[in-house]
Amino acid sequence: MTWTKLSSRAYGCAVSIYAAEHVDVREHLPFWWREEELEAEQHVAIHPGDDIAGMIHELEFWVAEHATEAVFIHAGVVAVNGAALLLPGMSRVGKSSLVAALLRHGASYGSDEYALLTPDGLVHAYPRRLVMRTPEGLHRVDATDLGASSVMEPARIHAIADLTFEDGSDWAVAPISRSAAAMRLLDNAVAARRRPYEVLAAVTDAVATAPVTVAGRRGDADSAAIRLLEMLG
């Protein structure tokens, strides 16, 4: 069997993908992929019939866990006029649908999966196609199809909202302390166990400048998006 090797650096990591003959992985590569020759620390081998998107997503998670140049937080992130909103949370809490609603209402796109914190206290985008859950299954949607005109620039965090979706729920959201918000971010930090000190420092710096920190339940995504955008001023 003939194999094609593709390699890239990402956030201090070096990774490779070995694609078997007739397997086209390029449309699934993450935005940071820059082809170069290198010795990889981690690789995946993809055969015909494999779940290409799923296997590359696992490679991205490995990067998130081992990155040395940024701290990865499971979170949606958008920005308005240079002010960033973080929506921490694992899968199935409604991040993607809420990010999609925020884009429809004019926010710049950051991510529906990861928020990247750097030592300067800024949050960076991790743009990818949004993963939307429907009764028919998962669908990947380009942010531009939802009205996003741009990807956010690195920004200060203005608001952190730890929200859980509950069908039919009213807006039941209340302020929380910055220390509580920091704990919500730590709970969603990919490398919290591998790099606890670096993660804690990044989270502390990020939360220090956030004037709005809230948590609670939300119902309809569009109604919640309007309320959240009001928090961003």
C-alpha positions as CSV (number, residue, x, y, z in Angstrom):
1,M,0.0,0.0,0.0
2,T,1.2,3.5,-0.9
3,W,1.1,6.2,1.8
4,T,1.3,9.9,1.6
5,K,2.8,11.7,4.6
6,L,1.6,15.2,5.6
7,S,3.2,17.0,8.5
8,S,2.8,20.3,10.4
9,R,3.7,22.2,13.5
10,A,1.0,23.5,15.8
11,Y,1.3,25.5,19.1
12,G,4.7,23.9,19.9
13,C,3.8,20.4,18.7
14,A,4.8,18.4,15.6
15,V,2.3,16.0,14.1
16,S,1.9,13.9,10.9
17,I,-0.9,12.2,9.0
18,Y,-0.2,9.1,6.9
19,A,-2.9,8.8,4.3
20,A,-3.3,5.6,2.4
21,E,-3.6,5.6,-1.4
22,H,-7.0,7.1,-2.6
23,V,-7.6,8.7,0.8
24,D,-8.0,12.5,0.5
25,V,-7.6,14.2,3.9
26,R,-6.9,17.8,2.8
27,E,-10.4,19.1,3.1
28,H,-10.4,17.9,6.8
29,L,-7.1,19.5,7.8
30,P,-7.3,22.1,10.6
31,F,-6.8,25.8,9.8
32,W,-3.3,25.8,11.3
33,W,-1.9,23.1,9.0
34,R,1.3,24.3,7.3
35,E,2.9,21.5,5.3
36,E,6.6,20.9,6.1
37,E,9.2,18.2,6.6
38,L,9.6,17.2,10.2
39,E,9.9,14.5,12.8
40,A,6.5,14.2,14.4
41,E,5.8,13.6,18.0
42,Q,2.4,12.1,17.2
43,H,0.8,10.7,14.0
44,V,-2.3,9.0,12.7
45,A,-2.6,6.5,9.8
46,I,-5.8,6.8,7.9
47,H,-7.0,3.8,5.8
48,P,-9.8,3.7,3.2
49,G,-13.1,3.6,5.0
50,D,-11.8,5.2,8.1
51,D,-13.6,8.2,9.8
52,I,-11.3,10.8,8.4
53,A,-12.9,13.8,10.3
54,G,-13.0,11.9,13.5
55,M,-9.4,10.7,13.4
56,I,-8.1,14.2,12.6
57,H,-10.3,15.6,15.4
58,E,-8.5,13.2,17.7
59,L,-5.2,14.5,16.5
60,E,-6.3,18.0,17.1
61,F,-7.2,17.0,20.7
62,W,-3.7,15.6,21.1
63,V,-2.3,19.0,20.1
64,A,-4.7,20.7,22.5
65,E,-3.5,18.5,25.3
66,H,0.3,18.9,24.5
67,A,0.5,22.4,23.2
68,T,3.1,24.6,24.8
69,E,2.3,27.9,23.1
70,A,-1.4,28.3,24.2
71,V,-3.8,26.8,26.7
72,F,-6.8,25.2,25.1
73,I,-10.2,25.6,26.8
74,H,-13.3,23.7,25.7
75,A,-15.4,26.7,24.9
76,G,-17.3,28.6,22.2
77,V,-15.8,32.1,21.6
78,V,-17.0,35.1,19.6
79,A,-16.1,38.8,19.7
80,V,-17.8,42.1,19.1
81,N,-15.7,45.3,18.6
82,G,-12.7,43.6,20.0
83,A,-14.4,42.3,23.2
84,A,-14.5,38.6,23.5
85,L,-17.2,36.3,24.9
86,L,-16.3,32.9,26.2
87,L,-18.8,30.1,26.5
88,P,-17.1,27.3,28.4
89,G,-18.5,23.8,28.3
90,M,-18.0,20.2,27.0
91,S,-19.9,18.7,24.2
92,R,-23.7,18.6,24.2
93,V,-24.3,21.7,26.3
94,G,-25.4,23.8,23.3
95,K,-22.2,25.7,22.5
96,S,-22.4,25.3,18.8
97,S,-26.1,26.4,18.5
98,L,-25.4,29.4,20.7
99,V,-22.3,30.4,18.7
100,A,-24.3,30.1,15.5
101,A,-27.0,32.4,16.9
102,L,-24.4,34.9,18.0
103,L,-22.9,34.9,14.5
104,R,-26.4,35.5,13.0
105,H,-26.6,38.5,15.3
106,G,-23.4,40.0,14.1
107,A,-20.5,38.6,16.2
108,S,-17.1,37.7,14.7
109,Y,-16.4,34.0,14.8
110,G,-13.8,32.5,17.1
111,S,-14.7,28.8,17.6
112,D,-17.4,26.4,18.7
113,E,-14.8,24.0,20.1
114,Y,-11.7,25.7,21.6
115,A,-10.7,29.1,23.0
116,L,-7.0,29.5,23.1
117,L,-5.4,31.5,26.0
118,T,-1.9,32.9,25.6
119,P,0.5,34.3,28.3
120,D,-0.4,37.9,27.3
121,G,-4.0,37.4,28.6
122,L,-5.6,37.3,25.2
123,V,-8.0,34.8,23.7
124,H,-7.4,33.5,20.2
125,A,-9.7,32.0,17.6
126,Y,-9.7,28.3,16.6
127,P,-11.9,28.6,13.6
128,R,-13.4,25.5,12.0
129,R,-16.8,24.5,10.6
130,L,-19.4,24.4,13.3
131,V,-20.7,21.0,14.3
132,M,-24.5,21.3,14.5
133,R,-26.6,18.5,15.9
134,T,-29.9,17.7,14.2
135,P,-32.4,14.8,14.4
136,E,-30.6,13.5,11.3
137,G,-27.2,13.5,12.9
138,L,-24.2,15.8,12.9
139,H,-23.7,18.5,10.2
140,R,-20.7,20.7,9.7
141,V,-21.6,24.3,8.7
142,D,-19.3,27.0,7.5
143,A,-19.4,30.1,9.7
144,T,-19.9,32.3,6.6
145,D,-23.2,30.4,5.9
146,L,-24.4,31.7,9.3
147,G,-23.6,35.3,8.5
148,A,-20.1,35.5,10.0
149,S,-18.2,38.1,8.0
150,S,-14.8,37.7,9.8
151,V,-12.7,35.6,12.2
152,M,-12.0,37.5,15.4
153,E,-8.6,38.9,16.1
154,P,-6.9,38.1,19.4
155,A,-8.9,39.9,22.1
156,R,-9.3,40.6,25.8
157,I,-12.1,38.6,27.4
158,H,-15.0,40.9,28.3
159,A,-17.5,38.2,29.4
160,I,-17.6,34.6,30.5
161,A,-20.9,32.8,30.4
162,D,-21.2,29.2,31.6
163,L,-24.6,28.3,30.2
164,T,-26.5,25.1,30.0
165,F,-29.3,24.6,27.4
166,E,-32.6,23.4,28.7
167,D,-35.4,23.1,26.2
168,G,-38.2,25.6,26.9
169,S,-36.3,27.2,29.8
170,D,-36.5,30.9,30.5
171,W,-33.3,32.9,30.8
172,A,-32.1,31.9,34.3
173,V,-28.6,33.4,34.5
174,A,-26.9,35.2,37.4
175,P,-23.6,36.8,38.1
176,I,-20.8,34.6,39.5
177,S,-17.4,35.7,41.0
178,R,-14.3,35.8,38.9
179,S,-12.8,33.0,41.0
180,A,-15.9,30.9,40.2
181,A,-15.5,31.7,36.6
182,A,-11.9,30.7,36.7
183,M,-13.0,27.3,38.1
184,R,-15.4,26.9,35.2
185,L,-12.5,27.5,32.8
186,L,-10.2,25.1,34.7
187,D,-12.9,22.4,34.5
188,N,-12.8,22.8,30.7
189,A,-9.1,23.1,30.3
190,V,-7.8,20.3,28.1
191,A,-4.3,20.2,29.7
192,A,-5.3,20.9,33.3
193,R,-3.7,17.7,34.6
194,R,-0.7,17.7,32.2
195,R,0.3,21.3,32.8
196,P,-1.6,22.5,35.9
197,Y,0.6,25.5,36.7
198,E,0.6,26.9,33.2
199,V,-3.1,26.4,32.8
200,L,-3.9,28.0,36.1
201,A,-1.7,31.1,35.2
202,A,-3.4,31.5,31.8
203,V,-6.9,31.2,33.3
204,T,-6.1,33.6,36.1
205,D,-4.8,36.2,33.7
206,A,-7.7,35.8,31.3
207,V,-10.4,36.1,34.0
208,A,-8.7,39.1,35.6
209,T,-9.8,41.5,32.9
210,A,-13.4,40.1,32.5
211,P,-16.0,42.5,33.9
212,V,-18.8,40.1,33.2
213,T,-18.9,36.6,34.6
214,V,-22.3,34.7,34.7
215,A,-23.7,31.2,34.8
216,G,-27.1,29.5,34.5
217,R,-29.6,28.1,32.1
218,R,-30.8,29.3,28.8
219,G,-33.5,28.3,26.4
220,D,-33.9,29.6,22.8
221,A,-30.4,30.3,21.3
222,D,-31.4,33.5,19.5
223,S,-33.0,35.0,22.6
224,A,-29.9,34.1,24.6
225,A,-27.6,35.6,22.0
226,I,-29.4,38.9,22.2
227,R,-28.9,39.0,26.0
228,L,-25.3,38.0,25.7
229,L,-24.5,40.7,23.1
230,E,-26.0,43.3,25.4
231,M,-23.5,42.2,28.0
232,L,-20.7,43.0,25.5
233,G,-22.0,46.5,25.1
